[in-house]
Amino acid sequence: MSRVTIIPAFNEEKTIGEVIQGAKKYVNEVIVVDDGSDDRTKEIAKNLGVSVLRHILNRGLGAALRTGIEAALKSGADIIVTIDADGQHDPEDIPKIIAPIQGSQADVVIGSRMIPHPENWVRDRMPFIRRLYNLAASLITFLFFGIWTRDSQSGFRAFSRKAAQKIEIASNRMEVASEIIREIKRNNLILKEVPIKAIYTKYSLSKGQGFTTGLKTLFKLSLGKFIKE
């Protein structure tokens, strides 16, 4: 099976190299989607010999994932893994993420920070406001789409080729995480969650959704607004 990892990245020169090197151990190809960075993200990725796709302007996480998934499918990927570029995810968990797909037990796998992990129980380390947002987003996602996940906003995922071909990403920004859940439901795909190790540093905590952005995302979810911006 051909395995491809997609790393959406915006100004991640501090961590992108380590994430790429970790992911390369477990997949056949790494595709970095440089989403309009104005730092050395693109240069570092190219120097490590991986494919780099660039958005001239910052278009958002959803747009970066859409670009990456389309490229991975064109390259013949059988399994597509998405992983954040800020170092929050441990690439050592990639085999665990893809195992249910390799075993024909799932079409989509989400790496959950909210399921106890043998190495660290991250719920106690995740800032309260992030836990609150995560729970709210998961509840709203469940109410609208009928699928309960403990960590609907996790960026560490794996898709079978069939799932990646069926999932349609319309949103450009952070609400893409819940949009993916909607697409799983719409296409009757089998979802599985597995525990992952989360690495919280001052840097990784500075990335992702702040409280205001989280509220805007929840508002869009409540309106069902999965639109290109």
N, C-alpha and C positions, 0 to 999 in steps of 0.2 A: 504493500500500500504506500502510495506517495503521500507524505505528510508535509504540510506547509504551515509555517507560522506567520501571522500578520501582526506587525507592531505599529499601531497608529502613534505618531509622535509629533508633538509641538513643543519646540524649545526644550529638548531633553538631552542636551549634550553631556550633562553630568552623569547620566545613568544609562543612556542608550547602548553604549559599548558593552557593558556588563550583561545587559539583558540579551543582546544579540549573541554574545559568546555562550551564554547559558542555553539559549534556545537551539543553537546550531548542533548541540550534542544529540538532540532527540528528533530532529526533523530533517527532511531532505532539502528544504529550501526555506529561507527567511525573506519575507518581503516587508520592508519598512515603508510606510506611507508618511512622508514628511509633509505635514499639514500646514505649510506656509511658515516654517520656522525661520527666524532671523539670526540663529546662532549656528554652531558647528554640527548640528544633528545630522544633516545630509552628508557632510564630509566624513564624519566618524563612521557612519554606516557604510559608505562606499569603500572606505579604507579597510573595512572588515570583510569585504568581498560579497556582500549581500545585495539583492535587488532593491533599488530605491525608486519609489514613485513620488513625485512631488506635486503638491497643490501650490500654485503661485501665491494664492491668498489663503488665509486660515478659514476653512469651511466648516470645521467642527468634527466631533468624533464620529457621528453617523455617516457623514460624507467620506471620512477616511476609511471606515470599515467597508463601506460600499465599494470604494475603489480597490481596496485590498482583496475583498472576496471575489470580485470580478476577475482580478488578475490571477488569483490562485486557481480559480476554475479554468481559466484559459491555459494555465501551465499544467493542467491535468491532475490537480490535487484530489486525492481520495478522502483525506481528512484535513480540515482547516482548523487551526488553533489561533485564537486571538489572545494577546497578552498585553498588558499595559507597559508603557515605556519608562515609567517613573521608578521602577525597582520594587514596587509593592508586592509583586507576585514572584514566586520562586520558580524558575524554569525547571527545577528538579521535579516539580509536580506534573510536568507535561505527560509523562507516561501514565500517570493516574487519570489525567483528564481524558486521554484518548482511549484508554482500555475498554470502557463500555461500548464505544463505537466499533473497535476492533472485534469485540466479542458479540456484535450484533444485538446488544442489549439496549441501545439508545441511538437516536438520531442526532440529538443535541445534548451536550453535557455542560453544566455550569459548575465552575469551581466556587464553592461556598465558603465564605469567611465566617459564617454563623453556625457551622457544624463543628463540633469539637474535633480538633486536629491533635494527633498524638504529640506533636512537638510544641505547640503553643495554642492555648485557648484564647483566640484573638478578641473575642467579644469584650473581655475585660480590659483590653488595651485600646480598642477603638473608641475615639472620643464620643461622649454621650450624644452630641448633636448629630453625629454621623449615624450612630445607631438608631436614633429617632427618625432621621430622614430615611434610612434604609428600610425600617419597619413600615413607615408611612407609604413609601413607594411600592413595597411588596403588597401591602394591603390594597392599595388602589389598583395595582396591576391585577390582583386576584378578583376584585369586585368587577372590573371591566372585562377581563379575559378568562376568568374561571380556572386559572392555573396558579396554585400556591407554590412559591419558592421561598426559601429562607433568605436568599441573597439575590434578588432580582436585578440588582445594579452591578453585580460583579462583571468585570471586564475580562476575566479569564474563562474562556469557553472553548468548546470544540464542536465542530459541525461535520457530519458526514457529507459526502458530495451531494447526495440526494437532498439533504436538508438545505445546504447552501444554495442549491439551484432553485429551491422552492421559496425560500425566505426573500421577501421584497422589502428592502430598506428605503423608506421615503424621507425620513427625518434626517436633518443634517447634524443635529447636536446631541446633547446628553440623553434626551428621551429615547434614544435608540435602544437602550437596554430593555425598556419595557415594550418597545415596539417589537423586539425580537420575540418576547414572550407571546405577544399577540399573534405573530406569524407562526409560532409553534402550534398554538391552538387552532388557527385557521387552516393549517395544513395537516392537522392530525399527526404531528410528529411526536415521537417518544422522547421525553425529557428525563434526564437523571441529574441529580446533584451529588457532588463528591466533596469531601472536606479538603481545603487547601491551606497551606501556610501563608499567612500575610505578614509582610515585613513593613512595620510602621517606623518611619524615620521622620525627622523634622521636614526633610525635603518632600517625601511622598505625601505627608499630611498637608503640605502647602499646595498640592496639585488636586485635581478632581473638582468635585462640586462643593462650593461654599454654601452657606445657609441660604443666601438670596437666590443663587442659581438653582438650588434644590427646590425652593418654593416655586420658581418659574416653571421648572420641569414638571412638578406635581400639578400645577395649574394646566399645563398643556395636556397632561395625561387625562385630567378630569374632563377636558373638552374633547378628548380624542383627537387632538391636533398633531397628527403625524404628517407634517407637511415640509416641503423643502423651503428653507428660508433664504 
